[in-house]
Amino acid sequence: MTRILFFGRVGERLGPEGRLDLPAEGLPVREIRRLLAERDEVAAGALLRPDVRASVDLVVVGEDALARPDQEIAFFSLFSGG
């Protein structure tokens, strides 16, 4: 199982991390987001917001980026600063 980290408002709703079984060849971030969101309404509400971004190995990536089980995958909400 691949560990997936959650930060910001996403982490507040889902906790600091989750797990997902990824195939060795990986999946696009879009598919990982969809699989996690299918678990329940809370996950869907947290992950399907337009202000939630993803990173793979500490690099912010787009929805088509491929993530593999040996990589760090995280979802986080954008923060407003002052």
C-alpha positions as CSV (number, residue, x, y, z in Angstrom):
1,M,0.0,0.0,0.0
2,T,1.2,3.4,-0.9
3,R,1.1,6.1,1.7
4,I,-0.6,9.4,0.5
5,L,-0.1,12.5,2.6
6,F,-2.8,15.2,3.1
7,F,-2.1,18.8,4.2
8,G,-4.1,21.9,4.9
9,R,-7.8,21.7,4.7
10,V,-7.6,18.3,3.1
11,G,-5.6,17.0,6.1
12,E,-8.1,18.6,8.5
13,R,-10.9,16.6,6.9
14,L,-9.1,13.3,6.0
15,G,-6.3,13.1,8.6
16,P,-2.6,13.4,7.9
17,E,-2.4,10.4,5.6
18,G,-4.2,7.6,3.7
19,R,-3.2,4.5,1.8
20,L,-4.0,3.3,-1.7
21,D,-2.8,0.2,-3.5
22,L,-1.1,1.5,-6.7
23,P,0.1,-0.7,-9.5
24,A,3.9,-0.9,-10.1
25,E,3.6,1.1,-13.3
26,G,1.8,3.9,-11.4
27,L,-1.3,5.9,-12.1
28,P,-2.0,9.5,-13.1
29,V,-2.8,11.9,-10.3
30,R,-6.3,12.3,-11.7
31,E,-7.0,8.6,-11.2
32,I,-5.5,8.5,-7.7
33,R,-7.7,11.5,-6.8
34,R,-10.8,9.8,-8.2
35,L,-10.1,6.5,-6.4
36,L,-9.6,8.3,-3.1
37,A,-12.7,10.4,-3.6
38,E,-14.8,7.3,-4.3
39,R,-14.3,6.0,-0.8
40,D,-16.8,8.4,0.9
41,E,-18.4,11.8,0.8
42,V,-15.9,13.4,3.1
43,A,-13.0,12.3,0.8
44,A,-14.9,13.5,-2.2
45,G,-15.6,16.8,-0.6
46,A,-12.0,17.3,0.4
47,L,-10.2,16.1,-2.8
48,L,-12.5,17.3,-5.6
49,R,-12.3,21.0,-4.8
50,P,-10.7,23.1,-7.5
51,D,-8.2,24.6,-5.0
52,V,-6.7,21.2,-4.1
53,R,-3.3,20.5,-5.7
54,A,-1.1,17.4,-5.8
55,S,2.6,16.9,-5.5
56,V,4.8,13.9,-6.4
57,D,8.2,13.8,-4.7
58,L,7.7,17.4,-3.4
59,V,7.0,18.8,-6.9
60,V,3.6,20.3,-7.6
61,V,2.2,18.4,-10.6
62,G,-0.8,18.4,-12.9
63,E,-3.5,15.9,-13.1
64,D,-1.8,13.9,-15.9
65,A,1.4,13.4,-13.9
66,L,2.3,9.7,-13.2
67,A,2.8,8.7,-9.6
68,R,4.3,5.3,-8.7
69,P,4.2,3.4,-5.4
70,D,7.7,4.3,-4.4
71,Q,7.1,8.1,-4.7
72,E,5.8,10.5,-2.1
73,I,2.3,11.6,-3.1
74,A,0.5,14.4,-1.4
75,F,-2.7,16.4,-1.8
76,F,-3.0,19.9,-0.3
77,S,-5.2,22.9,-0.4
78,L,-3.8,26.2,-1.5
79,F,-3.1,28.6,1.4
80,S,-3.8,32.2,1.4
81,G,-1.1,34.4,2.8
82,G,-0.9,37.8,4.2
